[in-house]
């Protein structure tokens, strides 16, 4: 039991350090990762008819997507921000319907969207990291 607690505590400390040292773009990737994981766990909760897991994880996913939506800058983001807003609204609607009807299939669309968007943000994060890696390796 002690080993499990210490490894859980270590994982929690690692995650906290990861968040504290991440760039803005990396934080967005971490948020997408968390939302994806929460939707997958919620879907599993629905399949196993475990309402507490469904509600907890779906609530987490809804909270993350809601936060991503609320931080959009429509002045600077223009049409991209408007498109993201519509996508987030779609995902929130589908997650709400999945919750109301215990229908895991309603989570498929939001999950696909989040995975696609996560991939795009991950590429941006890697591109931002490339110049820093070059300086570390003495290539710039």
KOLPATI-954145 format. One line per 4 residues: number of its first residue (from 1); their letters; for each residue z, x, y of N, C-alpha, C. Coordinates in pm, 1 decimal. Atoms other than C-alpha are relative to their C-alpha. Example, Ala and Ser with C-alpha at 12.3 -4.5 7.8 and 13.67 -1.06 7.14 Angstrom:
2
1) as) 0.0 89.0 -119.0 780.0 1230.0 -450.0 0.0 90.0 120.0; -6.0 -82.0 -119.0 714.0 1367.0 -106.0 73.0 -77.0 109.0
# end
This chain:
140
1) xxxx) 0.0 82.9 -119.3 0.0 0.0 0.0 0.0 87.5 125.8; -7.3 -89.1 -114.8 84.7 282.2 239.9 -134.6 63.4 29.4; 130.0 -60.9 -17.1 -252.5 442.6 182.7 -97.3 -95.5 67.9; 87.1 100.2 -60.5 -433.4 119.4 273.4 34.6 -17.8 147.1
5) xxxx) -41.0 15.0 -138.4 -230.1 80.0 590.7 -39.9 119.8 83.1; 34.8 -117.6 -77.6 -288.3 437.6 699.5 -150.4 11.2 18.9; 144.3 -5.2 -17.5 -661.7 417.2 634.9 -46.8 -110.0 94.4; 33.8 106.9 -93.8 -676.0 84.6 821.6 34.7 42.6 142.1
9) xxxx) -41.0 -48.5 -131.8 -485.3 236.5 1112.6 -95.1 109.1 48.6; 93.9 -106.1 -36.9 -715.6 540.1 1109.2 -133.8 -59.5 41.0; 126.4 64.9 -34.1 -1023.1 316.1 1110.7 10.7 -68.6 135.6; -21.5 66.6 -127.9 -877.3 118.5 1400.5 0.4 101.3 114.7
13) xxxx) -1.9 -105.2 -102.6 -809.3 438.1 1598.9 -139.7 56.8 23.2; 137.2 -50.5 -11.7 -1160.5 564.6 1525.7 -84.4 -97.7 81.0; 77.6 101.8 -70.1 -1312.5 235.9 1646.0 38.7 -3.4 147.2; -46.4 0.9 -137.8 -1098.5 243.9 1960.1 -56.0 119.9 75.6
17) xxxx) 55.5 -119.9 -61.1 -1209.1 600.6 2035.0 -149.6 -16.1 23.3; 143.8 23.4 -11.4 -1571.1 502.6 1972.2 -30.0 -88.4 121.1; 21.3 91.6 -112.0 -1545.5 217.9 2224.2 31.4 69.0 132.3; -41.5 -64.9 -124.7 -1363.9 426.7 2485.6 -96.0 109.1 45.1
21) xxxx) 90.1 -109.9 -35.4 -1621.6 706.2 2473.6 -147.3 -41.5 4.1; 138.2 45.8 5.3 -1936.5 493.2 2446.6 -56.0 -24.4 140.0; 69.0 34.3 -124.0 -2193.2 453.9 2723.5 -16.1 -151.5 6.5; 23.0 143.6 -14.0 -2280.4 108.8 2856.3 -95.5 -53.3 -105.3
25) xxxx) 97.8 43.5 99.1 -2581.4 84.4 2626.9 60.8 5.5 -139.9; -64.7 -10.4 130.7 -2379.0 203.9 2328.2 100.1 -113.7 -20.5; -93.3 113.0 9.7 -2118.7 -63.7 2405.6 -73.8 -128.4 -36.3; 78.9 118.9 33.3 -2389.7 -328.9 2391.4 -36.8 2.4 -148.2
29) xxxx) 31.7 -12.9 143.2 -2496.8 -196.3 2049.9 122.6 -34.3 -83.6; -123.4 30.5 73.1 -2133.6 -213.6 1933.9 30.4 -150.1 3.4; -20.8 144.8 -7.8 -2108.5 -572.5 2058.4 -94.2 -73.6 -94.5; 94.4 61.5 94.2 -2423.1 -665.9 1867.5 45.8 22.3 -143.8
33) xxxx) -49.1 -28.0 135.3 -2282.8 -493.8 1557.1 113.7 -95.6 -36.8; -114.4 87.7 26.0 -1962.2 -696.5 1587.3 -42.7 -145.3 -16.7; 47.7 138.1 11.0 -2147.2 -1025.0 1642.1 -72.7 -21.9 -132.6; 72.3 9.2 127.6 -2374.1 -958.9 1342.9 98.5 -8.7 -115.8
37) xxxx) -99.7 0.2 107.0 -2078.0 -878.3 1121.4 76.0 -132.4 -2.5; -74.9 126.2 -6.3 -1890.6 -1188.5 1242.3 -82.4 -116.4 -54.4; 84.7 107.7 51.8 -2186.3 -1416.6 1168.2 -12.6 10.7 -151.0; 11.2 -17.7 145.4 -2228.1 -1267.6 821.9 128.0 -44.1 -70.3
41) xxxx) -128.1 39.9 60.2 -1857.6 -1316.0 748.0 23.0 -150.7 11.7; -11.8 144.2 -16.2 -1866.7 -1669.2 886.3 -87.1 -72.9 -101.4; 90.4 59.3 99.1 -2164.9 -1752.2 666.0 62.0 6.0 -139.1; -69.3 -15.5 128.2 -1969.6 -1618.5 369.5 116.2 -99.8 -10.1
45) xxxx) -108.7 97.9 -2.5 -1672.8 -1835.7 472.8 -49.5 -141.2 -26.7; 58.8 132.7 24.6 -1897.3 -2143.1 478.1 -36.0 -12.4 -147.7; 43.2 4.4 140.4 -2041.3 -2057.1 135.4 118.5 -14.7 -94.8; -118.7 5.5 86.1 -1691.6 -2012.8 -11.0 91.9 -116.4 36.5
49) xxxx) -78.4 114.7 -47.3 -1564.1 -2325.6 169.1 138.4 42.8 49.7; -124.0 -51.1 -57.8 -1301.0 -2118.6 343.1 -6.2 -21.5 151.2; 11.4 42.5 -139.0 -1264.9 -2297.0 675.9 64.4 97.0 98.2; -67.4 -91.2 -92.1 -1022.1 -2047.7 827.7 -88.6 120.7 32.7
53) xxxx) 90.5 -113.3 -24.5 -1265.0 -1756.0 783.0 -120.9 -43.4 82.2; 115.5 50.5 -74.4 -1558.3 -1963.9 902.4 35.0 -12.4 147.6; -38.9 24.8 -138.6 -1375.0 -2066.0 1217.5 32.9 129.5 73.8; -40.2 -124.4 -66.2 -1227.0 -1723.8 1293.8 -120.3 86.1 33.7
57) xxxx) 113.0 -89.1 -21.9 -1548.1 -1527.4 1250.8 -107.1 -63.7 87.7; 97.8 67.2 -85.5 -1773.3 -1787.1 1410.3 50.3 -1.9 144.2; -58.7 -7.2 -134.3 -1534.6 -1801.2 1705.8 -19.8 136.6 62.4; 20.4 -136.8 -49.1 -1561.4 -1424.1 1736.5 -146.1 19.4 42.3
61) xxxx) 142.8 -15.0 -31.9 -1943.8 -1433.3 1727.2 -35.7 -78.7 126.3; 26.9 82.6 -118.3 -1956.6 -1716.3 1981.9 57.0 66.8 124.7; -61.1 -69.1 -113.6 -1719.9 -1524.4 2208.9 -82.0 119.9 46.1; 79.8 -118.7 -34.1 -1932.4 -1208.5 2194.5 -131.3 -41.2 65.2
65) xxxx) 128.1 44.0 -56.5 -2262.0 -1388.8 2256.0 22.2 -64.8 136.7; -33.0 59.9 -129.4 -2100.1 -1590.4 2535.0 25.6 105.7 105.8; -28.2 -109.1 -94.2 -1976.7 -1270.1 2697.4 -128.4 73.5 37.7; 128.7 -64.2 -30.1 -2319.0 -1105.4 2667.5 -80.2 -85.9 97.7
69) xxxx) 72.6 91.4 -87.6 -2470.3 -1412.3 2831.4 58.6 -0.3 140.9; -65.4 10.6 -131.2 -2215.0 -1424.0 3113.2 -14.7 126.3 84.5; 12.7 -124.6 -75.9 -2277.3 -1062.2 3213.1 -143.7 30.7 41.6; 139.2 -22.5 -41.4 -2652.5 -1100.1 3267.2 -10.1 1.5 152.4
73) xxxx) 23.5 -11.8 -143.6 -2766.6 -994.8 3614.6 -139.9 -54.0 27.6; 128.7 65.4 -19.7 -3043.4 -1237.8 3710.3 -77.8 57.8 117.6; 69.1 -60.5 -113.2 -3120.4 -1063.1 4039.1 -72.3 127.6 -41.5; 61.1 -126.4 42.3 -3183.7 -722.0 3887.6 -82.0 -15.1 -127.2
77) xxxx) 65.2 15.7 129.6 -3291.7 -845.3 3543.8 -123.6 -87.3 0.3; 118.3 83.5 -13.2 -3548.6 -1099.6 3658.8 -30.6 -82.7 -124.1; 46.3 79.3 114.1 -3751.2 -1257.6 3378.9 65.4 42.4 -131.3; -65.9 -46.6 122.9 -3589.3 -1040.8 3111.2 137.4 -64.7 -12.5
81) xxxx) -132.1 62.4 2.5 -3245.1 -1171.8 3206.0 -11.3 -149.0 -31.8; 19.1 143.2 27.7 -3376.1 -1529.4 3203.5 -34.1 -22.1 -147.9; 35.6 11.8 142.1 -3530.3 -1477.3 2857.8 121.3 24.7 -89.3; -121.4 -27.8 77.2 -3208.8 -1323.7 2725.9 96.2 -118.0 7.7
85) xxxx) -88.0 115.1 -17.3 -3012.8 -1615.9 2868.8 -41.9 -113.6 -92.3; 49.4 107.6 87.2 -3233.9 -1864.8 2684.2 27.3 33.0 -147.1; -29.3 -41.1 138.5 -3195.6 -1665.6 2361.4 147.7 -16.9 -32.0; -143.4 13.6 22.0 -2818.6 -1652.4 2398.4 39.0 -147.4 -10.1
89) xxxx) -29.4 143.5 5.5 -2807.5 -2028.0 2467.5 -43.8 -59.3 -133.9; 47.7 45.1 131.6 -3015.3 -2091.6 2155.0 99.5 41.4 -108.4; -93.2 -48.6 101.9 -2780.5 -1874.2 1947.6 132.2 -74.9 5.0; -126.3 72.8 -13.6 -2471.2 -2045.4 2086.2 -13.1 -142.1 -53.0
93) xxxx) 23.2 135.7 49.0 -2618.5 -2386.3 2012.8 -5.3 -2.9 -152.8; 12.2 -3.8 145.9 -2708.9 -2291.9 1655.3 134.7 30.7 -66.4; -130.6 -32.4 57.3 -2367.6 -2138.1 1590.7 94.3 -120.2 9.3; -82.2 119.4 -15.5 -2199.4 -2452.3 1725.6 -37.3 -104.3 -105.7
97) xxxx) 44.9 95.4 101.4 -2412.1 -2670.2 1497.5 41.3 44.3 -141.0; -43.5 -52.8 130.2 -2335.4 -2443.3 1199.9 147.4 -31.0 -21.6; -143.1 27.1 8.0 -1967.2 -2486.6 1274.9 25.7 -149.3 -23.1; -21.9 144.1 11.0 -1985.9 -2864.3 1317.1 -39.9 -55.8 -136.0
101) xxxx) 55.7 55.8 122.9 -2188.5 -2923.4 1001.2 21.5 88.5 -122.8; -20.9 -94.9 110.9 -2068.8 -2632.6 783.7 -133.2 38.4 -65.2; 135.4 -29.8 44.7 -2433.5 -2530.0 757.1 -33.9 145.7 30.8; 24.7 -142.7 -18.0 -2478.8 -2157.0 705.0 -144.9 29.7 36.1
105) xxxx) 142.0 -22.2 -33.1 -2857.0 -2193.4 737.4 -21.9 2.4 150.0; 12.9 0.4 -146.1 -2806.3 -2260.1 1109.1 34.2 136.0 59.4; -33.8 -134.3 -47.5 -2679.8 -1902.9 1135.6 -112.8 100.2 -21.0; 110.3 -91.7 30.2 -3003.5 -1748.7 1006.4 -75.9 42.5 125.8
109) xxxx) 73.4 -31.2 -123.1 -3186.1 -1769.7 1341.7 78.2 91.3 92.5; -78.9 -89.3 -84.3 -2904.1 -1624.5 1551.2 17.2 139.3 -61.1; -16.2 -129.4 65.8 -2854.1 -1350.3 1293.4 -126.3 84.5 15.6; 127.0 -72.6 -18.0 -3223.3 -1253.7 1306.3 -14.7 48.9 143.4
113) xxxx) 10.4 -37.6 -141.4 -3219.7 -1254.5 1686.6 91.3 117.9 32.7; -95.8 -106.9 -29.5 -2907.8 -1039.2 1704.0 -42.4 132.5 -63.0; 44.4 -123.0 66.0 -3046.1 -788.6 1453.8 -118.8 61.4 73.1; 116.2 -50.7 -75.0 -3374.6 -758.9 1644.9 44.7 62.0 132.6
117) xxxx) -46.2 -48.0 -129.7 -3198.4 -720.7 1978.1 85.3 125.4 -15.6; -81.3 -118.0 26.6 -2952.1 -472.7 1831.9 -89.4 121.3 -24.1; 94.2 -108.8 26.2 -3242.5 -261.9 1706.2 -61.6 53.7 128.1; 59.0 -42.1 -127.1 -3400.4 -255.5 2051.3 100.4 77.7 85.2
121) xxxx) -102.9 -69.0 -77.6 -3075.0 -159.4 2224.0 36.2 134.4 -64.2; -29.0 -125.1 69.9 -3011.2 106.2 1958.2 -104.8 105.8 35.5; 106.0 -93.5 -38.7 -3348.4 264.3 2040.1 22.0 52.1 141.8; -28.2 -40.6 -137.8 -3257.4 267.9 2410.8 114.7 101.3 0.4
125) xxxx) -114.4 -92.0 7.2 -2923.9 434.1 2325.6 -43.1 136.2 -52.8; 48.4 -127.6 55.2 -3101.6 700.0 2118.2 -82.8 74.9 103.0; 82.0 -64.0 -103.1 -3349.6 768.2 2398.6 87.1 60.1 109.1; -92.3 -52.3 -101.0 -3063.4 810.8 2643.9 72.4 123.7 -50.9
129) xxxx) -73.2 -112.7 58.6 -2891.3 1052.2 2405.1 -88.0 123.0 -16.6; 89.7 -113.7 23.9 -3199.5 1273.0 2357.2 12.7 109.4 104.8; -14.7 -108.9 -97.6 -3175.8 1461.0 2690.4 132.7 73.0 -14.3; -131.1 -63.2 16.6 -2805.3 1523.1 2630.5 0.2 92.8 -121.3
133) xxxx) 6.8 -84.8 118.5 -2876.7 1659.9 2282.4 -79.4 125.6 28.8; 81.8 -116.3 -34.8 -3144.5 1888.1 2421.9 78.4 101.4 81.6; -80.7 -90.8 -80.3 -2901.8 2033.4 2675.2 104.3 69.9 -86.1; -99.9 -59.3 88.3 -2640.5 2091.7 2406.1 -63.2 109.8 -85.0
137) xxxx) 69.9 -96.8 86.0 -2894.1 2272.6 2187.6 -74.0 105.6 78.9; 64.8 -99.9 -83.0 -3020.8 2475.0 2482.7 -150.8 -16.6 10.7; 144.0 22.7 -3.0 -3363.6 2315.4 2475.3 -49.6 -44.1 136.8; 46.4 42.6 -131.5 -3371.8 2190.9 2834.4 23.4 106.8 103.0
# end
